[in-house]
Amino acid sequence: MKQHSAGIGFFGLAAMVVGTMIGGGAFNLPGAMAQGAGVGPVLIGWGITGVGMIMLAFVFQFLANTRPELEGGIYAYAREGFGKFVGFNSGWGYWMSAWIGTVANITLIFSTLAYFFPIFSAEHRLFRLFVSVVLIWGLFWLISRGMREAALLNIVTTIAKLVPIILFIVLIVFAFKMDTFQVDFWGETGFVWADVFPQVKSTMLVTLWAFVGIEGAVVLSSRARHKKDVGRATVIGLIGTLLIYMMISIFSFGVMTQEQLAALPEPSMAYVLEAVVGPFGATLINIGLLVSLTGALLGWTILATEISYVASRDRVFPKVFHRLNVNETPVNALFITQAFTQVVTAIALFSEQTYLVLSSIAGIAALVPYLFSALYGWMEARRTTSLRMMVVSGIASLYAAWLLYASGFEYVLIAMILYAPGIFVFLLAEREQGRPFLTRTQSMIALIILLCATYGIYGLWTATIAL
């Protein structure tokens, strides 16, 4: 797709980065962090996350500047560096991550609305299902009217969601108490590395989902007005979001103890502010959360649609994803995305899956594309003899690999269950081009995915994997 003056500008790209990262996860950070770690391990976790994510942002900026022709971002980087099948799996994993994340956000919308209107509580499942249909297919109608127009609307929702978050930070800074902050700083046993390390690990899955969306500008690179804006929007959006996240989670430990924070219901930010200023605080944050989630639904639906469309255009996804309507929106890709979102939303509403479980699964599904993007960044840095970027991309690769380890074997197996059906979708795309069989290398990769998925299904069936 050619660049033109009607493309998405810098602020639209930056809003896509910030708007997709700051969804429901930001509003649940205090409680989610405290469930597995004291303030000391949380600080270490943020230090690791800050370095790792900034390095990853620099990798995206580097690749966007040196290989601007690789549209679609994390899918295209994996395909270019490691072949078509790996590229497909990166695109497939990211696509699934996006719409599963949308399902997670819908469940949190209902939990938030239940604060104001009891009819949205869990026992009214049929009503929730009806509202989900309105939400999901309302988004279909909105985005089908134009991707650029939807991205412009995302700017508005991003600005709107930042207002209550900034107010929250200001108020808890004034309420901050050092005595509260220091309670069980390293956990109940004090600083014993054998106890601190598991706490640090527990923060990593939370921070992972909080930053999924960093690649938003890269995914929309084909629609950017100026390709140079893609990298700048990624880095600036990431640094701003990182600072916001750190202040939300760390300052909350100065208002309530770890034990108190861990016991808070979702969204925990609301109840932290309620402890500071009364019920008005919870109302304010819940309204802000609804605005934030609405923007996140819009942003994630755009990204899921775009990644599947670009992969189909490159003949990696089946060609059914490729059709554009008169508004240049990939309407088939959008329809398929919303159909999957609707089905999984219905399952989640009737199976009581929580926001944290769904967002964790979505975060793990996105890890594979991140890892391959970082590895390709190292390959490209080596090709261009950029020592600095070899170091940066090396750190980013280690960080992505560490996240896979820290997230837990159980969630990796669950992710492989999601990746397994993609093998048959890839075969369909290959058959459309007269290549109905996998190569030897592709077969080995497919076998590993299928074995892991089988073990994951067995674990769920026998309850040896607990979510």
C-alpha positions as semicolon CSV with decimal commas, in nm:
position;residue;x (nm);y (nm);z (nm)
1;M;0,000;0,000;0,000
2;K;0,148;0,334;-0,102
3;Q;0,209;0,618;0,137
4;H;-0,010;0,920;0,078
5;S;-0,112;1,239;0,254
6;A;-0,426;1,076;0,389
7;G;-0,223;0,815;0,579
8;I;-0,192;0,790;0,957
9;G;0,037;1,058;1,102
10;F;0,275;1,055;1,398
11;F;0,010;1,125;1,664
12;G;-0,219;0,857;1,523
13;L;0,065;0,603;1,533
14;A;0,174;0,707;1,883
15;A;-0,188;0,688;2,003
16;M;-0,209;0,335;1,862
17;V;0,101;0,237;2,065
18;V;-0,017;0,402;2,388
19;G;-0,385;0,321;2,338
20;T;-0,330;-0,052;2,287
21;M;-0,079;-0,081;2,572
22;I;-0,294;0,114;2,818
23;G;-0,609;-0,096;2,821
24;G;-0,753;-0,281;3,116
25;G;-0,414;-0,399;3,241
26;A;-0,309;-0,056;3,362
27;F;-0,616;-0,026;3,583
28;N;-0,545;-0,359;3,750
29;L;-0,169;-0,320;3,799
30;P;-0,165;-0,253;4,179
31;G;-0,353;-0,572;4,268
32;A;-0,204;-0,790;3,995
33;M;0,151;-0,699;4,097
34;A;0,086;-0,743;4,469
35;Q;-0,064;-1,091;4,428
36;G;0,279;-1,240;4,373
37;A;0,540;-0,989;4,492
38;G;0,638;-0,731;4,751
39;V;0,749;-0,383;4,656
40;G;1,120;-0,473;4,637
41;P;1,074;-0,755;4,383
42;V;0,829;-0,533;4,193
43;L;1,103;-0,269;4,162
44;I;1,345;-0,530;4,029
45;G;1,078;-0,657;3,791
46;W;1,017;-0,308;3,656
47;G;1,391;-0,258;3,615
48;I;1,418;-0,573;3,401
49;T;1,102;-0,483;3,210
50;G;1,211;-0,126;3,150
51;V;1,545;-0,227;3,001
52;G;1,398;-0,514;2,799
53;M;1,105;-0,320;2,655
54;I;1,312;-0,014;2,570
55;M;1,559;-0,239;2,387
56;L;1,269;-0,400;2,201
57;A;1,132;-0,058;2,109
58;F;1,473;0,039;1,969
59;V;1,474;-0,283;1,766
60;F;1,137;-0,194;1,615
61;Q;1,262;0,158;1,542
62;F;1,579;0,022;1,381
63;L;1,391;-0,225;1,162
64;A;1,126;0,031;1,066
65;N;1,402;0,266;0,947
66;T;1,632;0,014;0,777
67;R;1,364;-0,215;0,627
68;P;1,060;0,010;0,569
69;E;0,943;-0,219;0,288
70;L;0,865;-0,495;0,542
71;E;0,507;-0,393;0,611
72;G;0,311;-0,559;0,888
73;G;0,596;-0,543;1,136
74;I;0,642;-0,841;1,363
75;Y;0,493;-1,086;1,115
76;A;0,712;-0,960;0,829
77;Y;1,031;-0,963;1,038
78;A;0,984;-1,328;1,132
79;R;0,906;-1,422;0,771
80;E;1,207;-1,237;0,633
81;G;1,449;-1,377;0,888
82;F;1,327;-1,733;0,944
83;G;1,110;-1,832;0,652
84;K;0,747;-1,838;0,552
85;F;0,619;-2,089;0,808
86;V;0,779;-1,910;1,105
87;G;0,645;-1,584;0,964
88;F;0,300;-1,737;0,943
89;N;0,316;-1,854;1,304
90;S;0,423;-1,509;1,419
91;G;0,131;-1,356;1,233
92;W;-0,108;-1,625;1,356
93;G;0,007;-1,591;1,716
94;Y;-0,020;-1,215;1,708
95;W;-0,363;-1,228;1,545
96;M;-0,488;-1,464;1,815
97;S;-0,328;-1,255;2,088
98;A;-0,511;-0,947;1,963
99;W;-0,861;-1,090;1,958
100;I;-0,816;-1,293;2,278
101;G;-0,702;-0,968;2,439
102;T;-1,023;-0,813;2,310
103;V;-1,222;-1,089;2,482
104;A;-1,031;-1,019;2,805
105;N;-1,116;-0,650;2,780
106;I;-1,485;-0,726;2,720
107;T;-1,500;-0,938;3,038
108;L;-1,342;-0,649;3,232
109;I;-1,590;-0,402;3,082
110;F;-1,873;-0,610;3,225
111;S;-1,706;-0,634;3,567
112;T;-1,666;-0,256;3,567
113;L;-2,022;-0,186;3,455
114;A;-2,145;-0,415;3,733
115;Y;-2,004;-0,158;3,979
116;F;-2,269;0,085;3,853
117;F;-2,542;-0,145;3,720
118;P;-2,606;-0,486;3,887
119;I;-2,758;-0,624;3,565
120;F;-2,401;-0,655;3,430
121;S;-2,298;-0,890;3,712
122;A;-2,189;-1,247;3,635
123;E;-2,525;-1,411;3,701
124;H;-2,688;-1,223;3,410
125;R;-2,495;-1,413;3,143
126;L;-2,751;-1,386;2,864
127;F;-2,770;-1,009;2,903
128;R;-2,390;-0,989;2,896
129;L;-2,387;-1,200;2,581
130;F;-2,639;-0,969;2,413
131;V;-2,431;-0,662;2,499
132;S;-2,115;-0,834;2,371
133;V;-2,287;-0,886;2,035
134;V;-2,365;-0,513;2,019
135;L;-2,005;-0,424;2,111
136;I;-1,828;-0,663;1,876
137;W;-2,042;-0,599;1,570
138;G;-2,064;-0,228;1,644
139;L;-1,685;-0,225;1,615
140;F;-1,716;-0,414;1,287
141;W;-1,945;-0,143;1,149
142;L;-1,721;0,139;1,274
143;I;-1,391;0,003;1,143
144;S;-1,543;-0,104;0,812
145;R;-1,602;0,266;0,742
146;G;-1,227;0,324;0,723
147;M;-0,908;0,223;0,905
148;R;-0,771;0,579;0,909
149;E;-1,094;0,717;1,053
150;A;-1,091;0,448;1,323
151;A;-0,727;0,535;1,404
152;L;-0,822;0,903;1,441
153;L;-1,098;0,808;1,684
154;N;-0,838;0,608;1,877
155;I;-0,646;0,935;1,938
156;V;-0,952;1,076;2,115
157;T;-1,002;0,771;2,337
158;T;-0,630;0,761;2,421
159;I;-0,633;1,121;2,544
160;A;-0,954;1,060;2,736
161;K;-0,815;0,754;2,916
162;L;-0,498;0,937;3,025
163;V;-0,688;1,203;3,223
164;P;-0,811;0,981;3,512
165;I;-0,480;0,791;3,517
166;I;-0,278;1,110;3,561
167;L;-0,522;1,231;3,829
168;F;-0,483;0,896;4,008
169;I;-0,104;0,931;4,011
170;V;-0,121;1,287;4,148
171;L;-0,361;1,192;4,428
172;I;-0,173;0,883;4,546
173;V;0,155;1,075;4,547
174;F;0,000;1,312;4,804
175;A;-0,137;1,014;5,001
176;F;0,193;0,822;4,988
177;K;0,324;0,700;5,327
178;M;0,679;0,570;5,358
179;D;0,591;0,351;5,656
180;T;0,330;0,168;5,449
181;F;0,570;0,145;5,155
182;Q;0,832;-0,033;5,367
183;V;0,602;-0,301;5,511
184;D;0,732;-0,646;5,399
185;F;0,948;-0,469;5,141
186;W;1,107;-0,796;5,022
187;G;0,821;-1,021;5,128
188;E;0,754;-1,192;5,460
189;T;1,101;-1,350;5,489
190;G;1,303;-1,039;5,407
191;F;1,572;-1,033;5,140
192;V;1,639;-1,399;5,070
193;W;1,716;-1,440;4,699
194;A;1,554;-1,785;4,688
195;D;1,228;-1,614;4,793
196;V;1,278;-1,288;4,602
197;F;1,347;-1,452;4,263
198;P;1,006;-1,626;4,235
199;Q;0,843;-1,294;4,323
200;V;1,034;-1,119;4,045
201;K;0,922;-1,393;3,804
202;S;0,561;-1,346;3,908
203;T;0,570;-0,982;3,802
204;M;0,688;-1,064;3,450
205;L;0,363;-1,205;3,313
206;V;0,179;-0,900;3,446
207;T;0,424;-0,660;3,283
208;L;0,417;-0,861;2,961
209;W;0,045;-0,805;2,903
210;A;0,081;-0,443;3,011
211;F;0,319;-0,381;2,720
212;V;0,158;-0,590;2,450
213;G;0,075;-0,323;2,195
214;I;0,424;-0,173;2,175
215;E;0,428;-0,288;1,812
216;G;0,106;-0,101;1,722
217;A;0,276;0,155;1,498
218;V;0,488;-0,113;1,332
219;V;0,183;-0,324;1,245
220;L;0,022;-0,019;1,080
221;S;0,341;0,079;0,896
222;S;0,180;0,026;0,554
223;R;-0,075;0,298;0,641
224;A;0,175;0,549;0,787
225;R;0,190;0,890;0,623
226;H;0,567;0,894;0,674
227;K;0,757;0,573;0,745
228;K;1,005;0,754;0,971
229;D;0,719;0,826;1,214
230;V;0,677;0,453;1,285
231;G;0,998;0,414;1,485
232;R;0,964;0,747;1,668
233;A;0,606;0,673;1,769
234;T;0,710;0,333;1,904
235;V;0,994;0,461;2,124
236;I;0,817;0,773;2,254
237;G;0,494;0,583;2,320
238;L;0,680;0,309;2,507
239;I;0,880;0,539;2,733
240;G;0,574;0,745;2,826
241;T;0,369;0,435;2,903
242;L;0,652;0,277;3,104
243;L;0,671;0,580;3,333
244;I;0,295;0,577;3,386
245;Y;0,290;0,206;3,468
246;M;0,576;0,232;3,716
247;M;0,416;0,521;3,903
248;I;0,078;0,344;3,922
249;S;0,214;0,019;4,064
250;I;0,496;0,149;4,286
251;F;0,316;0,445;4,448
252;S;0,019;0,221;4,532
253;F;0,242;0,035;4,780
254;G;0,266;0,360;4,973
255;V;-0,112;0,374;5,012
256;M;-0,190;0,009;5,096
257;T;0,022;-0,287;5,203
258;Q;0,093;-0,581;4,970
259;E;-0,160;-0,796;5,153
260;Q;-0,430;-0,530;5,116
261;L;-0,351;-0,467;4,748
262;A;-0,351;-0,838;4,665
263;A;-0,701;-0,877;4,812
264;L;-0,856;-0,599;4,602
265;P;-1,112;-0,695;4,336
266;E;-1,072;-0,591;3,972
267;P;-1,001;-0,314;3,879
268;S;-0,772;-0,263;4,178
269;M;-0,682;0,099;4,087
270;A;-1,040;0,201;4,166
271;Y;-1,021;0,065;4,520
272;V;-0,678;0,215;4,585
273;L;-0,815;0,560;4,500
274;E;-1,130;0,486;4,698
275;A;-0,907;0,436;5,004
276;V;-0,760;0,782;4,941
277;V;-1,059;1,002;4,851
278;G;-1,364;0,783;4,915
279;P;-1,625;0,640;4,675
280;F;-1,568;0,926;4,430
281;G;-1,224;0,779;4,357
282;A;-1,364;0,439;4,261
283;T;-1,629;0,601;4,043
284;L;-1,372;0,815;3,863
285;I;-1,139;0,524;3,791
286;N;-1,419;0,296;3,678
287;I;-1,540;0,559;3,431
288;G;-1,182;0,603;3,311
289;L;-1,150;0,227;3,275
290;L;-1,461;0,209;3,058
291;V;-1,318;0,477;2,828
292;S;-0,982;0,300;2,825
293;L;-1,131;-0,039;2,745
294;T;-1,345;0,104;2,468
295;G;-1,033;0,253;2,309
296;A;-0,843;-0,074;2,360
297;L;-1,120;-0,271;2,190
298;L;-1,095;-0,038;1,893
299;G;-0,715;-0,048;1,878
300;W;-0,681;-0,425;1,914
301;T;-0,948;-0,493;1,654
302;I;-0,763;-0,266;1,409
303;L;-0,432;-0,446;1,475
304;A;-0,581;-0,795;1,446
305;T;-0,747;-0,701;1,119
306;E;-0,437;-0,539;0,974
307;I;-0,192;-0,820;1,060
308;S;-0,415;-1,086;0,902
309;Y;-0,475;-0,870;0,595
310;V;-0,106;-0,799;0,534
311;A;-0,018;-1,168;0,579
312;S;-0,289;-1,262;0,329
313;R;-0,169;-0,999;0,084
314;D;0,174;-1,164;0,105
315;R;0,010;-1,506;0,042
316;V;0,101;-1,637;0,386
317;F;-0,256;-1,633;0,520
318;P;-0,540;-1,768;0,303
319;K;-0,660;-1,521;0,040
320;V;-1,004;-1,494;0,203
321;F;-0,848;-1,239;0,444
322;H;-0,740;-1,015;0,156
323;R;-1,061;-0,853;0,030
324;L;-1,094;-0,473;0,070
325;N;-1,420;-0,280;0,068
326;V;-1,475;0,064;-0,089
327;N;-1,325;0,229;0,221
328;E;-1,001;0,028;0,181
329;T;-1,082;-0,170;0,494
330;P;-0,995;-0,545;0,488
331;V;-1,357;-0,633;0,549
332;N;-1,315;-1,012;0,531
333;A;-1,025;-1,009;0,777
334;L;-1,233;-0,785;1,004
335;F;-1,536;-1,015;0,982
336;I;-1,335;-1,330;1,058
337;T;-1,164;-1,156;1,351
338;Q;-1,495;-1,046;1,498
339;A;-1,651;-1,390;1,448
340;F;-1,371;-1,556;1,649
341;T;-1,395;-1,281;1,911
342;Q;-1,767;-1,340;1,946
343;V;-1,738;-1,716;1,985
344;V;-1,462;-1,700;2,247
345;T;-1,643;-1,419;2,432
346;A;-1,951;-1,640;2,461
347;I;-1,737;-1,926;2,595
348;A;-1,561;-1,696;2,844
349;L;-1,889;-1,548;2,972
350;F;-2,032;-1,894;3,042
351;S;-1,715;-2,048;3,183
352;E;-1,623;-1,770;3,428
353;Q;-1,278;-1,712;3,282
354;T;-1,127;-1,405;3,446
355;Y;-0,961;-1,108;3,283
356;L;-0,623;-1,207;3,430
357;V;-0,631;-1,560;3,281
358;L;-0,739;-1,440;2,935
359;S;-0,488;-1,155;2,927
360;S;-0,209;-1,391;3,035
361;I;-0,289;-1,631;2,750
362;A;-0,299;-1,339;2,505
363;G;0,036;-1,212;2,632
364;I;0,205;-1,551;2,588
365;A;0,065;-1,584;2,234
366;A;0,235;-1,252;2,150
367;L;0,572;-1,357;2,289
368;V;0,672;-1,569;1,989
369;P;0,643;-1,274;1,746
370;Y;0,840;-1,055;1,988
371;L;1,121;-1,309;2,017
372;F;1,156;-1,357;1,642
373;S;1,143;-0,982;1,581
374;A;1,428;-0,929;1,827
375;L;1,630;-1,212;1,673
376;Y;1,576;-1,070;1,325
377;G;1,687;-0,730;1,457
378;W;2,016;-0,892;1,558
379;M;2,052;-1,050;1,213
380;E;1,985;-0,717;1,042
381;A;2,225;-0,535;1,275
382;R;2,494;-0,788;1,190
383;R;2,425;-0,742;0,818
384;T;2,459;-0,366;0,849
385;T;2,761;-0,400;1,086
386;S;2,590;-0,195;1,357
387;L;2,759;-0,302;1,679
388;R;2,529;-0,088;1,892
389;M;2,216;-0,247;1,747
390;M;2,367;-0,595;1,781
391;V;2,395;-0,529;2,155
392;V;2,048;-0,375;2,174
393;S;1,878;-0,655;1,980
394;G;2,077;-0,915;2,175
395;I;1,941;-0,777;2,503
396;A;1,590;-0,763;2,355
397;S;1,619;-1,127;2,245
398;L;1,735;-1,237;2,591
399;Y;1,449;-1,042;2,746
400;A;1,188;-1,208;2,523
401;A;1,338;-1,551;2,599
402;W;1,337;-1,469;2,972
403;L;0,967;-1,378;2,949
404;L;0,890;-1,716;2,798
405;Y;1,069;-1,881;3,089
406;A;0,924;-1,654;3,357
407;S;0,566;-1,683;3,231
408;G;0,555;-2,049;3,324
409;F;0,552;-2,377;3,135
410;E;0,175;-2,411;3,173
411;Y;0,094;-2,093;2,983
412;V;0,341;-2,181;2,707
413;L;0,161;-2,512;2,657
414;I;-0,175;-2,332;2,646
415;A;-0,032;-2,100;2,379
416;M;0,077;-2,401;2,172
417;I;-0,283;-2,527;2,180
418;L;-0,376;-2,199;2,011
419;Y;-0,090;-2,224;1,761
420;A;-0,172;-2,582;1,656
421;P;-0,482;-2,506;1,440
422;G;-0,268;-2,254;1,251
423;I;-0,082;-2,543;1,087
424;F;-0,394;-2,636;0,892
425;V;-0,464;-2,271;0,803
426;F;-0,109;-2,246;0,666
427;L;-0,163;-2,563;0,462
428;L;-0,478;-2,407;0,317
429;A;-0,282;-2,098;0,212
430;E;-0,011;-2,316;0,058
431;R;-0,267;-2,528;-0,127
432;E;-0,410;-2,212;-0,285
433;Q;-0,067;-2,164;-0,442
434;G;-0,022;-2,526;-0,552
435;R;0,200;-2,628;-0,258
436;P;-0,012;-2,871;-0,052
437;F;0,267;-3,016;0,165
438;L;0,504;-2,891;0,431
439;T;0,878;-2,897;0,373
440;R;1,100;-3,104;0,602
441;T;1,188;-2,805;0,822
442;Q;0,827;-2,690;0,836
443;S;0,718;-3,043;0,929
444;M;0,963;-3,050;1,220
445;I;0,834;-2,718;1,352
446;A;0,474;-2,835;1,309
447;L;0,550;-3,160;1,495
448;I;0,695;-2,969;1,792
449;I;0,388;-2,744;1,806
450;L;0,153;-3,042;1,788
451;L;0,339;-3,236;2,058
452;C;0,335;-2,936;2,293
453;A;-0,032;-2,873;2,219
454;T;-0,116;-3,239;2,285
455;Y;0,064;-3,228;2,617
456;G;-0,115;-2,904;2,703
457;I;-0,455;-3,057;2,626
458;Y;-0,365;-3,363;2,834
459;G;-0,261;-3,137;3,120
460;L;-0,589;-2,947;3,111
461;W;-0,788;-3,268;3,085
462;T;-0,616;-3,424;3,386
463;A;-0,610;-3,093;3,576
464;T;-0,232;-3,097;3,601
465;I;-0,232;-2,751;3,445
466;A;-0,423;-2,505;3,661
467;L;-0,527;-2,167;3,526
